[in-house]
């Protein structure tokens, strides 16, 4: 049986379901194909569950240090069963809400495995989606005037550290940790690795991070990484940089890794190993071979600035095309693709995304890093103001970190804004809006910010660009 739609979306993660809702707002008929659960990695295996665990870890850390605020309590204990239950309840509540959104917007959901066909009796163009269901139900053929591929990604494996869902874990596996191990080695010090290191050290796990680059968070501004490294080390995390794992074996109930650093080798031993070395696209077995769509050497689908593939009626967004691999970027790309299909100007701006790390301390960034700004050939001004100069940070009891602004010396436009400290993942949106509006540092500096508030640090840093800061 064949059904016709204006748009058929393959993948129900954040890129896919946001695109579906936007398409319905624009009057298009929409079918969405998802083999597992609507919401994808972000809702079920990524953003939401990990942040729920991080909140429990942060609260546990705060209670252990409550005496500094004059609040004396008995030694707190962690109930990992309740921590996991709370996480699952949050995911379930959001999942139920998302299902209601799909019904409200009258989006046809096909819960099965979708694969593109070549030109056939159903359509002269490639891209008809054949949906295979888990039961014995006959395949459905979905014919779309346009197709959107939003199939996402999965944790990348290492040949010398194959996942076994027991002692060698992916980030998906780590969400189910119960009981917590006494020790863990995290291979990869990017965003995922740093968040897990911050969480598990707060939960009382002995943590070692092995990173191949010369800094943690290698994609972010170096000044931010220095603060994160220092604070994680102070809390007990062992950080080994410029290193790679060359072999592993099980020794009793533990895993032994042989780690090479330059010409030296050392052995590391832990109950569990978490491999967090990036993600690879879900671009295999979706029928790309039946089209002229191209992929790069890493398997990511190639698209143009409107997210069109080599088949003009087939679009792709989100992790499957590489780039920033962030849920909010996938959503913005999905909107932009659908608006191009509908022939309207898109206001979605996925090309200067905000990047956040929800560790302790938090990290947030938008625009170019200092190194990238210098390499671009711009004449720049760089200023930093520490949170230790801000009253609200001292009141909160955590004045670690700073806000850093990079401004173009000639136009005075912001080039990049980088933050590390408490609640910066909330503060960064003001900077994102400033970049969208091409605001100058002077305009931000002249905007009255509430006192006392952490946001004053952004105002002070903006004023500092012209050496006009008051407290910084």
Residue pairs with C-beta under 8 A, 6 or more apart in sequence:
1 138
1 140
1 141
2 122
2 128
2 140
2 141
2 142
2 143
3 31
3 108
3 140
3 141
3 142
3 143
4 29
4 143
4 144
5 28
5 29
5 30
5 31
5 108
5 142
5 143
5 144
5 145
6 23
6 28
6 29
6 30
6 144
6 145
6 146
6 341
7 19
7 20
7 23
7 28
7 29
7 30
7 31
7 144
7 145
7 146
7 147
7 148
7 338
7 341
8 30
8 31
8 32
8 33
8 127
8 129
8 142
8 143
8 144
8 146
8 147
8 148
9 16
9 19
9 20
9 23
9 30
9 31
9 32
9 33
9 147
9 148
9 150
10 16
10 33
10 114
10 116
10 129
10 147
10 148
10 149
10 150
10 151
10 286
11 33
11 34
11 40
11 149
11 150
11 151
11 152
11 282
11 318
11 320
12 20
12 32
12 33
12 34
12 36
12 37
12 38
12 39
12 40
12 109
12 150
13 39
13 40
13 41
13 42
13 43
13 150
13 152
13 318
13 327
13 330
14 39
14 40
14 42
14 43
14 318
14 327
14 328
14 330
14 331
14 334
15 40
15 150
15 152
15 317
15 318
15 319
15 330
15 331
15 333
15 334
16 32
16 34
16 40
16 148
16 150
16 318
16 334
17 32
17 38
17 39
17 40
17 98
17 101
17 102
18 330
18 331
18 334
18 335
19 148
19 150
19 317
19 334
19 335
19 337
19 338
20 30
20 32
20 102
20 105
20 107
21 101
21 105
21 107
22 334
22 335
22 338
22 339
23 30
23 338
23 341
23 342
24 30
24 105
24 106
24 107
25 105
26 338
26 339
26 342
26 344
27 342
28 338
28 341
28 342
30 107
30 108
31 107
31 108
31 109
31 110
31 129
31 142
31 144
32 38
32 102
32 107
32 108
32 109
32 110
33 110
33 112
33 114
33 129
33 131
33 142
34 40
34 109
34 110
34 111
35 111
35 112
35 113
35 114
36 44
37 43
37 44
37 95
38 95
38 98
38 99
38 102
38 109
39 94
39 95
39 98
40 152
41 47
41 152
41 153
41 319
41 327
42 48
42 327
43 91
43 94
43 95
43 98
44 91
44 95
45 171
45 172
45 175
46 171
46 327
47 327
48 90
48 91
48 94
49 87
49 88
49 90
49 91
49 175
50 171
50 175
50 195
50 196
50 199
50 358
51 358
52 86
52 87
52 90
52 91
53 83
53 87
53 175
53 199
54 195
54 198
54 199
54 358
54 359
56 78
56 83
56 86
56 87
57 198
57 199
57 200
57 202
57 203
57 360
58 202
58 360
60 76
60 78
60 202
60 203
61 202
61 360
63 73
63 76
64 76
66 72
66 73
68 397
69 397
78 180
78 203
78 204
80 177
80 178
80 179
80 180
80 203
81 178
84 176
84 178
87 175
102 109
110 131
110 140
110 142
111 133
112 131
112 132
112 133
112 134
112 140
113 131
113 132
114 129
114 130
114 131
114 132
114 142
114 286
115 129
115 130
115 132
115 285
115 286
115 287
116 126
116 127
116 128
116 129
116 130
116 147
116 286
116 287
116 288
116 290
116 291
116 314
117 126
117 127
117 128
117 129
117 130
117 141
117 287
117 290
118 126
118 287
118 290
118 291
119 125
119 126
120 128
122 128
122 141
122 143
123 143
125 311
125 313
126 290
126 291
126 292
126 311
126 314
127 144
127 147
127 291
127 311
127 313
127 314
128 141
128 142
128 143
128 144
129 141
129 142
129 144
129 147
130 139
130 140
130 141
130 142
130 287
131 139
131 140
131 141
131 142
132 139
133 139
133 140
144 313
145 313
146 313
146 314
146 315
146 341
147 311
147 313
147 314
147 315
148 314
148 315
148 316
148 317
148 334
148 337
148 338
149 286
149 301
149 309
149 314
149 315
149 316
149 317
149 320
150 316
150 317
150 318
150 320
150 330
150 334
151 281
151 282
151 283
151 286
151 318
151 320
152 281
152 282
152 318
152 319
152 320
152 330
153 279
153 280
153 281
153 282
153 319
153 320
153 325
154 172
154 279
154 280
154 282
155 163
155 170
155 171
155 172
155 275
155 276
155 279
155 280
156 275
156 277
156 278
156 279
156 280
157 163
157 170
157 275
158 187
158 245
158 275
158 277
160 245
160 246
160 247
160 248
161 168
161 187
161 245
161 248
161 257
161 273
161 275
162 168
163 169
163 170
163 173
163 275
165 173
167 250
167 254
167 255
167 271
167 272
167 273
168 248
168 255
168 272
168 273
168 275
169 177
169 272
169 273
169 274
169 275
170 274
170 275
171 192
171 196
171 274
171 276
174 196
174 274
177 272
180 200
180 203
180 204
180 205
181 205
181 270
181 271
181 272
182 205
182 206
182 271
183 205
183 206
183 207
183 208
183 254
183 269
183 270
183 271
183 272
184 200
184 205
184 206
184 207
184 208
184 270
184 271
184 272
184 273
184 274
185 208
185 209
185 210
185 255
185 257
185 268
185 270
185 272
185 273
185 274
186 193
186 196
186 197
186 207
186 208
186 209
186 210
186 273
186 274
186 276
187 193
187 210
187 245
187 257
187 273
187 274
187 275
187 276
187 277
188 209
188 210
188 211
188 212
188 275
188 276
188 277
188 278
189 197
189 209
189 210
189 211
189 213
189 216
189 217
189 218
189 239
189 241
190 211
190 216
190 217
190 218
190 219
190 276
190 277
190 278
191 217
191 355
191 357
192 276
193 209
193 211
193 216
193 274
193 276
194 209
194 216
194 217
194 228
194 232
194 357
194 359
195 357
195 358
195 359
196 274
196 276
197 207
197 209
197 232
197 237
197 359
198 232
198 237
198 359
198 360
199 359
200 207
201 207
201 232
201 235
201 236
201 237
202 235
202 360
206 236
206 270
207 236
207 237
207 238
208 237
208 238
208 239
208 240
208 268
208 270
209 216
209 232
209 237
209 238
209 239
209 240
210 240
210 243
210 244
210 245
210 257
210 259
210 268
211 218
211 239
211 240
211 241
211 242
211 243
212 242
212 243
212 244
213 241
213 242
214 241
214 242
215 222
215 225
215 226
215 229
215 241
216 225
216 228
216 229
216 232
216 239
216 241
217 224
217 225
217 228
217 357
217 363
218 225
219 355
220 355
220 357
220 363
220 365
220 369
220 418
221 365
221 369
221 370
221 371
221 404
221 416
221 418
222 369
222 370
222 371
223 370
223 384
223 402
223 404
223 418
223 420
224 363
224 365
224 404
224 418
224 419
224 420
227 361
227 400
227 401
227 402
227 420
228 357
228 359
228 361
228 363
228 420
229 239
231 360
231 361
231 400
232 239
232 359
233 239
235 360
240 259
240 261
240 268
242 261
242 262
243 259
243 260
243 261
244 259
244 260
245 257
245 258
245 259
245 260
246 258
246 259
246 260
246 265
247 257
247 258
248 255
248 256
248 257
248 258
248 273
249 255
249 256
250 256
251 269
253 271
254 269
254 270
254 271
255 269
255 270
255 271
255 272
255 273
256 267
256 268
256 269
257 267
257 268
257 269
257 270
257 273
258 265
258 266
258 267
259 265
259 266
259 267
259 268
279 319
279 325
280 298
280 299
281 295
281 298
281 299
281 300
281 301
281 319
281 320
281 321
281 322
282 319
282 320
283 295
283 299
283 300
283 301
283 320
284 299
288 295
288 301
291 309
291 310
291 311
291 314
292 310
292 311
293 301
293 302
293 309
293 310
293 311
293 314
293 316
294 301
294 302
294 309
294 310
295 301
295 302
296 302
296 322
298 322
300 320
300 321
300 322
301 309
301 316
301 320
301 321
302 309
302 310
302 321
303 309
303 315
303 316
303 317
303 321
306 315
306 336
306 337
306 340
307 315
307 316
307 317
307 321
307 333
307 336
307 337
307 340
308 314
308 315
308 337
308 340
309 315
309 316
315 337
315 340
315 341
317 330
317 333
317 334
317 336
317 337
318 325
318 329
318 330
318 333
318 334
319 325
319 330
321 333
323 329
324 350
324 353
324 355
326 353
326 355
328 353
328 354
329 350
329 353
332 348
332 349
332 350
332 353
333 348
333 350
335 346
335 348
336 346
336 348
336 350
339 345
339 346
339 348
340 346
349 436
352 366
352 367
352 432
352 435
352 436
353 366
354 364
354 365
354 366
354 428
354 429
354 431
354 432
355 364
355 365
355 366
356 362
356 363
356 364
356 365
356 424
356 425
356 428
357 363
357 364
357 425
358 425
361 398
361 400
361 401
361 420
361 421
361 422
361 424
362 419
362 420
362 421
362 422
362 423
362 424
362 425
363 419
363 420
363 424
363 425
364 418
364 419
364 420
364 424
364 425
364 427
364 428
365 416
365 417
365 418
365 419
365 428
366 416
366 417
366 428
366 431
366 432
366 435
367 406
367 414
367 415
367 416
367 417
367 431
367 435
368 376
368 406
368 415
368 416
369 406
369 416
369 418
370 380
370 382
370 404
370 406
370 416
372 416
373 380
373 406
373 415
373 416
374 380
378 408
378 409
378 415
379 408
379 409
379 410
380 406
380 407
380 408
380 409
380 415
381 406
381 407
381 408
381 409
381 465
382 404
382 405
382 406
382 407
383 404
383 405
383 407
383 461
383 464
383 465
383 469
384 402
384 403
384 404
384 405
384 461
384 464
385 402
385 403
385 457
385 460
385 461
385 464
385 469
385 471
385 472
386 399
386 401
386 402
386 472
387 393
387 398
387 399
387 400
387 401
387 402
387 403
387 421
387 422
387 454
387 457
388 394
388 399
389 457
389 460
389 471
389 472
390 399
390 452
390 454
390 456
390 457
390 460
390 471
391 451
391 452
391 456
392 452
392 453
392 454
392 456
393 399
393 421
393 422
393 454
393 457
395 452
396 422
396 454
398 421
398 422
399 421
400 420
400 421
400 422
401 419
401 420
401 421
401 422
401 424
402 419
402 420
402 421
402 457
403 417
403 418
403 419
403 421
403 424
403 427
403 457
403 458
403 460
403 461
404 417
404 418
404 419
404 461
405 414
405 416
405 417
405 441
405 461
405 462
405 464
405 465
406 414
406 415
406 416
406 417
406 418
407 413
407 414
407 415
407 440
407 441
407 465
408 414
408 415
411 440
412 440
412 441
412 442
412 465
413 438
413 439
413 440
414 431
414 434
414 435
414 439
414 440
414 441
414 444
417 428
417 431
417 434
417 435
417 458
419 427
419 428
419 431
421 454
421 457
422 454
423 454
427 454
427 455
427 457
427 458
430 444
430 455
430 458
431 458
433 439
434 443
434 444
441 462
441 463
441 465
441 466
442 462
442 465
442 466
444 458
444 459
444 462
445 459
445 462
445 463
445 465
445 466
445 468
447 459
449 455
449 456
449 458
449 459
450 456
456 471
457 472
460 469
460 470
460 471
460 472
461 469
461 472
463 469
463 470
463 472
464 472
